[in-house]
Amino acid sequence: MLNIDKDHGTPATKIAPLMGMEARSLSRILRTMEEEGLIYRKADELDKRKVLICLTDEGKIKREVSRQVVKEFNQKVRLALPPEKLEAFFEVIETISEVVEGYKLPTEHLEELKEEALAHL
């Protein structure tokens, strides 16, 4: 919800990448949110091919509650960890993220991996 612009909505195509999700996974979440009355979809006025995801009044309330919870949590983390540890944590997360983004399934020795996995069962 925090990735949806509370005043103008956000193009549906931009939400999944912001959250690091596949579009099909996000579709299910958006459908549920729509059924719960938190969002609605509308055509972009400038480009009718685009769909904007907009917050209902209830969605705006939940978004604000979420924002406050995130701020409170972040403050607790900052109070619990010295800045140098927090910086190290974010460096590690950044590196892991880069590895995940660049990882390719090792197709050249996939059969060996399958046999090894079967041997461990």
TORFI-25066 format. One record per residue: residue number from 0; x, y, z of N, C-alpha, C in turn. Coordinates in Angstrom, 1 decimal. Layout:
// TORFI-25066
+-----+--------+--------+--------+--------+--------+--------+--------+--------+--------+
|   i |    n_X |    n_Y |    n_Z |   ca_X |   ca_Y |   ca_Z |    c_X |    c_Y |    c_Z |
+-----+--------+--------+--------+--------+--------+--------+--------+--------+--------+
| NUM |      X |      Y |      Z |      X |      Y |      Z |      X |      Y |      Z |
...
+-----+--------+--------+--------+--------+--------+--------+--------+--------+--------+
//
This chain:
// TORFI-25066
+-----+--------+--------+--------+--------+--------+--------+--------+--------+--------+
|   i |    n_X |    n_Y |    n_Z |   ca_X |   ca_Y |   ca_Z |    c_X |    c_Y |    c_Z |
+-----+--------+--------+--------+--------+--------+--------+--------+--------+--------+
|   0 |    0.8 |   -1.2 |    0.0 |    0.0 |    0.0 |    0.0 |    0.9 |    1.3 |    0.0 |
|   1 |    2.0 |    1.1 |    0.6 |    2.9 |    2.3 |    0.7 |    3.5 |    2.7 |   -0.7 |
|   2 |    3.4 |    1.7 |   -1.6 |    3.9 |    2.0 |   -3.0 |    2.8 |    2.6 |   -3.9 |
|   3 |    1.7 |    2.8 |   -3.4 |    0.6 |    3.4 |   -4.2 |    0.4 |    4.9 |   -3.8 |
|   4 |    0.6 |    5.7 |   -4.8 |    0.4 |    7.2 |   -4.6 |   -1.0 |    7.4 |   -4.1 |
|   5 |   -1.0 |    8.0 |   -2.9 |   -2.3 |    8.2 |   -2.2 |   -3.2 |    9.2 |   -2.9 |
|   6 |   -2.7 |   10.1 |   -3.7 |   -3.5 |   11.2 |   -4.3 |   -3.8 |   10.9 |   -5.8 |
|   7 |   -2.9 |   10.3 |   -6.5 |   -3.1 |   10.1 |   -8.0 |   -3.1 |    8.7 |   -8.4 |
|   8 |   -2.8 |    7.7 |   -7.5 |   -2.7 |    6.3 |   -7.9 |   -1.4 |    6.0 |   -8.6 |
|   9 |   -1.1 |    4.8 |   -8.8 |    0.1 |    4.3 |   -9.4 |   -0.2 |    3.3 |  -10.5 |
|  10 |    0.5 |    3.5 |  -11.6 |    0.3 |    2.5 |  -12.7 |    0.6 |    1.1 |  -12.2 |
|  11 |   -0.3 |    0.2 |  -12.5 |   -0.2 |   -1.2 |  -12.1 |    1.1 |   -1.8 |  -12.4 |
|  12 |    1.7 |   -1.5 |  -13.6 |    2.9 |   -2.0 |  -14.1 |    4.1 |   -1.6 |  -13.3 |
|  13 |    4.0 |   -0.5 |  -12.5 |    5.1 |    0.0 |  -11.7 |    5.2 |   -0.6 |  -10.3 |
|  14 |    4.0 |   -1.1 |   -9.8 |    4.0 |   -1.6 |   -8.4 |    4.8 |   -2.8 |   -8.2 |
|  15 |    4.7 |   -3.8 |   -9.1 |    5.4 |   -5.1 |   -8.9 |    6.9 |   -4.9 |   -8.8 |
|  16 |    7.6 |   -4.1 |   -9.7 |    9.0 |   -3.9 |   -9.6 |    9.4 |   -3.2 |   -8.3 |
|  17 |    8.6 |   -2.2 |   -7.9 |    8.8 |   -1.5 |   -6.7 |    8.9 |   -2.5 |   -5.5 |
|  18 |    8.1 |   -3.5 |   -5.5 |    8.0 |   -4.5 |   -4.4 |    8.9 |   -5.7 |   -4.7 |
|  19 |    9.6 |   -5.8 |   -5.8 |   10.4 |   -6.9 |   -6.1 |    9.6 |   -8.2 |   -6.3 |
|  20 |    8.4 |   -8.1 |   -6.9 |    7.5 |   -9.2 |   -7.1 |    7.3 |   -9.5 |   -8.6 |
|  21 |    6.8 |  -10.7 |   -8.8 |    6.3 |  -11.0 |  -10.2 |    4.9 |  -10.4 |  -10.3 |
|  22 |    4.6 |  -10.0 |  -11.5 |    3.3 |   -9.4 |  -11.8 |    2.1 |  -10.3 |  -11.4 |
|  23 |    2.3 |  -11.6 |  -11.7 |    1.1 |  -12.5 |  -11.4 |    0.9 |  -12.6 |   -9.9 |
|  24 |    2.0 |  -12.6 |   -9.1 |    1.8 |  -12.6 |   -7.6 |    1.1 |  -11.4 |   -7.2 |
|  25 |    1.5 |  -10.3 |   -7.7 |    0.9 |   -9.0 |   -7.4 |   -0.6 |   -9.0 |   -7.8 |
|  26 |   -0.9 |   -9.6 |   -8.9 |   -2.3 |   -9.6 |   -9.3 |   -3.2 |  -10.2 |   -8.3 |
|  27 |   -2.8 |  -11.3 |   -7.7 |   -3.6 |  -11.9 |   -6.6 |   -3.8 |  -10.9 |   -5.4 |
|  28 |   -2.7 |  -10.3 |   -5.0 |   -2.8 |   -9.4 |   -3.9 |   -3.7 |   -8.2 |   -4.2 |
|  29 |   -3.5 |   -7.6 |   -5.4 |   -4.4 |   -6.5 |   -5.8 |   -5.9 |   -6.9 |   -5.9 |
|  30 |   -6.1 |   -8.1 |   -6.4 |   -7.5 |   -8.6 |   -6.4 |   -8.1 |   -8.7 |   -5.0 |
|  31 |   -7.3 |   -9.2 |   -4.1 |   -7.8 |   -9.3 |   -2.7 |   -8.0 |   -7.9 |   -2.1 |
|  32 |   -7.1 |   -7.0 |   -2.4 |   -7.2 |   -5.7 |   -1.8 |   -8.5 |   -5.0 |   -2.4 |
|  33 |   -8.7 |   -5.3 |   -3.7 |   -9.9 |   -4.7 |   -4.3 |  -11.2 |   -5.3 |   -3.7 |
|  34 |  -11.2 |   -6.6 |   -3.5 |  -12.4 |   -7.2 |   -2.8 |  -12.6 |   -6.7 |   -1.4 |
|  35 |  -11.5 |   -6.3 |   -0.8 |  -11.6 |   -5.8 |    0.6 |  -11.9 |   -4.3 |    0.6 |
|  36 |  -12.1 |   -3.7 |   -0.5 |  -12.4 |   -2.3 |   -0.6 |  -11.3 |   -1.3 |   -0.3 |
|  37 |  -10.1 |   -1.8 |   -0.5 |   -8.9 |   -0.9 |   -0.2 |   -8.4 |   -0.2 |   -1.4 |
|  38 |   -8.6 |   -0.7 |   -2.6 |   -8.2 |   -0.1 |   -3.9 |   -9.3 |   -0.2 |   -4.9 |
|  39 |   -9.1 |    0.6 |   -6.0 |   -9.9 |    0.4 |   -7.2 |   -9.0 |    0.7 |   -8.4 |
|  40 |   -9.4 |    0.2 |   -9.5 |   -8.7 |    0.4 |  -10.7 |   -9.4 |    1.5 |  -11.6 |
|  41 |   -8.6 |    2.3 |  -12.3 |   -9.2 |    3.2 |  -13.2 |   -8.2 |    3.4 |  -14.4 |
|  42 |   -8.7 |    3.8 |  -15.5 |   -7.9 |    4.0 |  -16.7 |   -7.2 |    5.3 |  -16.5 |
|  43 |   -6.0 |    5.4 |  -17.0 |   -5.2 |    6.6 |  -17.0 |   -5.8 |    7.6 |  -17.9 |
|  44 |   -6.0 |    8.8 |  -17.5 |   -6.7 |    9.8 |  -18.4 |   -5.9 |   10.2 |  -19.6 |
|  45 |   -4.5 |   10.1 |  -19.5 |   -3.7 |   10.4 |  -20.7 |   -3.4 |    9.3 |  -21.6 |
|  46 |   -3.4 |    8.1 |  -21.0 |   -3.2 |    6.9 |  -21.8 |   -4.1 |    5.8 |  -21.4 |
|  47 |   -5.2 |    5.6 |  -22.1 |   -6.3 |    4.7 |  -21.7 |   -5.8 |    3.2 |  -21.7 |
|  48 |   -4.6 |    2.9 |  -22.2 |   -4.1 |    1.5 |  -22.1 |   -3.6 |    1.2 |  -20.8 |
|  49 |   -3.2 |    2.3 |  -20.0 |   -2.6 |    2.1 |  -18.7 |   -3.8 |    2.0 |  -17.6 |
|  50 |   -3.5 |    1.2 |  -16.6 |   -4.5 |    1.1 |  -15.5 |   -3.8 |    1.6 |  -14.2 |
|  51 |   -4.4 |    2.5 |  -13.6 |   -3.9 |    3.1 |  -12.3 |   -4.6 |    2.3 |  -11.2 |
|  52 |   -3.8 |    2.0 |  -10.2 |   -4.3 |    1.5 |   -8.9 |   -4.4 |    2.6 |   -8.0 |
|  53 |   -5.6 |    2.8 |   -7.5 |   -5.9 |    4.0 |   -6.6 |   -6.4 |    3.5 |   -5.3 |
|  54 |   -6.2 |    4.2 |   -4.2 |   -6.6 |    3.9 |   -2.9 |   -8.0 |    4.4 |   -2.6 |
|  55 |   -8.9 |    3.6 |   -2.0 |  -10.2 |    4.1 |   -1.6 |   -9.9 |    4.9 |   -0.3 |
|  56 |  -10.9 |    5.5 |    0.3 |  -10.8 |    6.2 |    1.6 |  -10.3 |    5.2 |    2.6 |
|  57 |  -10.8 |    4.0 |    2.7 |  -10.4 |    3.0 |    3.6 |   -8.9 |    2.6 |    3.4 |
|  58 |   -8.6 |    2.5 |    2.1 |   -7.2 |    2.2 |    1.7 |   -6.2 |    3.3 |    2.2 |
|  59 |   -6.6 |    4.5 |    2.1 |   -5.8 |    5.6 |    2.5 |   -5.6 |    5.6 |    4.0 |
|  60 |   -6.6 |    5.2 |    4.7 |   -6.5 |    5.1 |    6.2 |   -5.5 |    4.0 |    6.5 |
|  61 |   -5.6 |    2.8 |    5.9 |   -4.7 |    1.7 |    6.1 |   -3.3 |    2.0 |    5.7 |
|  62 |   -3.2 |    2.8 |    4.6 |   -1.8 |    3.2 |    4.2 |   -1.2 |    4.0 |    5.2 |
|  63 |   -1.9 |    5.0 |    5.8 |   -1.3 |    5.8 |    6.8 |   -0.9 |    5.0 |    8.1 |
|  64 |   -1.8 |    4.1 |    8.5 |   -1.5 |    3.2 |    9.6 |   -0.2 |    2.5 |    9.3 |
|  65 |   -0.1 |    1.9 |    8.1 |    1.1 |    1.1 |    7.7 |    2.3 |    2.0 |    7.7 |
|  66 |    2.2 |    3.2 |    7.2 |    3.3 |    4.2 |    7.2 |    3.8 |    4.5 |    8.7 |
|  67 |    2.9 |    4.7 |    9.6 |    3.2 |    4.9 |   11.0 |    3.9 |    3.7 |   11.6 |
|  68 |    3.4 |    2.5 |   11.3 |    4.0 |    1.3 |   11.9 |    5.4 |    1.1 |   11.4 |
|  69 |    5.6 |    1.4 |   10.1 |    7.0 |    1.3 |    9.5 |    7.9 |    2.3 |   10.1 |
|  70 |    7.5 |    3.5 |   10.3 |    8.3 |    4.6 |   10.9 |    8.7 |    4.2 |   12.4 |
|  71 |    7.7 |    3.7 |   13.1 |    7.9 |    3.2 |   14.5 |    8.9 |    2.1 |   14.6 |
|  72 |    8.7 |    1.1 |   13.7 |    9.7 |    0.0 |   13.6 |   11.1 |    0.4 |   13.3 |
|  73 |   11.2 |    1.3 |   12.3 |   12.5 |    1.8 |   11.9 |   13.2 |    2.5 |   13.0 |
|  74 |   12.4 |    3.3 |   13.8 |   13.0 |    4.0 |   14.9 |   13.5 |    3.0 |   16.0 |
|  75 |   12.7 |    2.0 |   16.3 |   13.2 |    1.0 |   17.2 |   14.5 |    0.3 |   16.8 |
|  76 |   14.6 |    0.0 |   15.5 |   15.8 |   -0.6 |   15.0 |   17.0 |    0.4 |   15.2 |
|  77 |   16.8 |    1.6 |   14.8 |   17.8 |    2.6 |   15.0 |   18.3 |    2.8 |   16.4 |
|  78 |   17.4 |    2.7 |   17.3 |   17.7 |    2.8 |   18.8 |   18.4 |    1.5 |   19.3 |
|  79 |   18.1 |    0.4 |   18.7 |   18.7 |   -0.9 |   19.1 |   20.1 |   -1.2 |   18.5 |
|  80 |   20.4 |   -0.6 |   17.4 |   21.6 |   -0.9 |   16.7 |   22.5 |    0.4 |   16.5 |
|  81 |   23.8 |    0.3 |   16.8 |   24.7 |    1.4 |   16.5 |   24.7 |    1.6 |   15.0 |
|  82 |   24.9 |    2.9 |   14.6 |   24.9 |    3.2 |   13.1 |   25.9 |    2.3 |   12.3 |
|  83 |   27.1 |    2.0 |   12.8 |   28.0 |    1.2 |   12.0 |   27.5 |   -0.2 |   11.8 |
|  84 |   26.7 |   -0.8 |   12.7 |   26.2 |   -2.1 |   12.5 |   25.0 |   -2.1 |   11.5 |
|  85 |   24.2 |   -1.0 |   11.6 |   23.2 |   -0.8 |   10.6 |   23.7 |   -0.7 |    9.2 |
|  86 |   24.8 |    0.1 |    9.1 |   25.4 |    0.3 |    7.8 |   25.9 |   -1.0 |    7.3 |
|  87 |   26.6 |   -1.8 |    8.1 |   27.1 |   -3.1 |    7.7 |   26.0 |   -4.0 |    7.2 |
|  88 |   24.9 |   -4.0 |    8.0 |   23.7 |   -4.8 |    7.6 |   23.2 |   -4.4 |    6.2 |
|  89 |   23.1 |   -3.1 |    5.9 |   22.6 |   -2.7 |    4.6 |   23.6 |   -3.1 |    3.5 |
|  90 |   24.9 |   -3.0 |    3.8 |   25.9 |   -3.4 |    2.8 |   25.7 |   -4.9 |    2.5 |
|  91 |   25.5 |   -5.7 |    3.5 |   25.3 |   -7.2 |    3.3 |   24.1 |   -7.4 |    2.5 |
|  92 |   23.0 |   -6.8 |    2.8 |   21.7 |   -6.9 |    2.1 |   21.9 |   -6.5 |    0.6 |
|  93 |   22.6 |   -5.4 |    0.4 |   22.8 |   -5.0 |   -1.0 |   23.6 |   -6.0 |   -1.8 |
|  94 |   24.6 |   -6.6 |   -1.1 |   25.5 |   -7.6 |   -1.8 |   24.6 |   -8.8 |   -2.1 |
|  95 |   23.8 |   -9.3 |   -1.2 |   23.0 |  -10.4 |   -1.4 |   22.0 |  -10.2 |   -2.5 |
|  96 |   21.4 |   -9.0 |   -2.5 |   20.5 |   -8.6 |   -3.6 |   21.1 |   -8.6 |   -5.0 |
|  97 |   22.4 |   -8.2 |   -5.0 |   23.1 |   -8.2 |   -6.3 |   23.4 |   -9.6 |   -6.8 |
|  98 |   23.7 |  -10.5 |   -5.8 |   24.0 |  -11.9 |   -6.2 |   22.7 |  -12.5 |   -6.7 |
|  99 |   21.6 |  -12.3 |   -6.0 |   20.3 |  -12.9 |   -6.4 |   19.9 |  -12.4 |   -7.8 |
| 100 |   20.1 |  -11.1 |   -8.0 |   19.7 |  -10.5 |   -9.3 |   20.6 |  -11.1 |  -10.4 |
| 101 |   21.8 |  -11.4 |  -10.2 |   22.7 |  -11.9 |  -11.2 |   22.8 |  -13.4 |  -11.3 |
| 102 |   22.1 |  -14.1 |  -10.4 |   22.1 |  -15.6 |  -10.4 |   21.4 |  -16.2 |  -11.6 |
| 103 |   22.0 |  -17.1 |  -12.2 |   21.4 |  -17.9 |  -13.3 |   21.4 |  -19.3 |  -12.9 |
| 104 |   20.3 |  -20.0 |  -13.2 |   20.2 |  -21.4 |  -12.9 |   21.3 |  -22.2 |  -13.7 |
| 105 |   22.0 |  -23.0 |  -13.0 |   23.2 |  -23.7 |  -13.6 |   22.7 |  -24.8 |  -14.5 |
| 106 |   22.2 |  -24.5 |  -15.7 |   21.6 |  -25.5 |  -16.6 |   22.7 |  -26.5 |  -17.1 |
| 107 |   23.9 |  -26.1 |  -17.2 |   24.9 |  -26.9 |  -17.8 |   25.2 |  -28.2 |  -16.9 |
| 108 |   24.9 |  -28.2 |  -15.6 |   25.1 |  -29.4 |  -14.8 |   23.9 |  -29.7 |  -14.0 |
| 109 |   22.7 |  -29.4 |  -14.6 |   21.4 |  -29.6 |  -13.9 |   21.2 |  -31.1 |  -13.6 |
| 110 |   21.6 |  -32.0 |  -14.5 |   21.4 |  -33.4 |  -14.3 |   22.2 |  -33.9 |  -13.1 |
| 111 |   23.4 |  -33.4 |  -13.0 |   24.3 |  -33.8 |  -11.8 |   23.6 |  -33.3 |  -10.5 |
| 112 |   23.1 |  -32.1 |  -10.5 |   22.4 |  -31.6 |   -9.3 |   21.2 |  -32.4 |   -9.0 |
| 113 |   20.4 |  -32.9 |  -10.0 |   19.3 |  -33.7 |   -9.7 |   19.7 |  -35.0 |   -9.1 |
| 114 |   20.7 |  -35.7 |   -9.7 |   21.2 |  -36.9 |   -9.1 |   21.7 |  -36.8 |   -7.7 |
| 115 |   22.4 |  -35.7 |   -7.4 |   22.9 |  -35.4 |   -6.1 |   21.7 |  -35.3 |   -5.1 |
| 116 |   20.7 |  -34.5 |   -5.6 |   19.5 |  -34.3 |   -4.7 |   18.8 |  -35.6 |   -4.4 |
| 117 |   18.7 |  -36.5 |   -5.4 |   18.0 |  -37.8 |   -5.2 |   18.8 |  -38.7 |   -4.3 |
| 118 |   20.1 |  -38.6 |   -4.3 |   21.0 |  -39.4 |   -3.4 |   20.8 |  -39.0 |   -2.0 |
| 119 |   20.4 |  -37.8 |   -1.7 |   20.2 |  -37.3 |   -0.4 |   18.8 |  -37.5 |    0.2 |
| 120 |   17.9 |  -38.1 |   -0.6 |   16.5 |  -38.3 |   -0.2 |   16.4 |  -39.6 |    0.5 |
+-----+--------+--------+--------+--------+--------+--------+--------+--------+--------+
//
